[in-house]
């Protein structure tokens, strides 16, 4: 079965973040949202693919290198087709 999940990460960064010079307000909460199209047959369980999404978002938030310079991390997930379509249309 294939599903789509709209996933957002919210986080703060420290001054050693690799992209600190591109972050307009480093003291504020940063966010990043992406849509994941998951083939659930490729994962053992829902926990597995949700863990995959969380780890992927953490790496993106960390600048693609690691996650040691992001803090206060939280996530939001949605499978609402209307939200996903709005996001994909931009």
Phi, psi and omega in degrees: 000142177248137178227159174244138180229124173271121186233135178235144173243141177236136188196164170246162180237157173257175185291352179263006178301137184298338181252021186305326182289345179260354182269116188296317182231079184301335182280348181265164177291129177264161177210157176211138180232141176212161178250129180250132176252107190253129169268103187295342178290345181270358182237153179290322185204172175299321178302323180295311182286331175291322176296318177302313180297313179301315180295320178297314179296322178299318179295318177300313180297330180279003179092008178090000185255304181199187184241012187286348181251013173248146185217167176053048186279135171218164184229157172224135181233146177215140172246013180293117181303326180294316178297316181297314180297319177300316180296314184292330178283341178079000000 
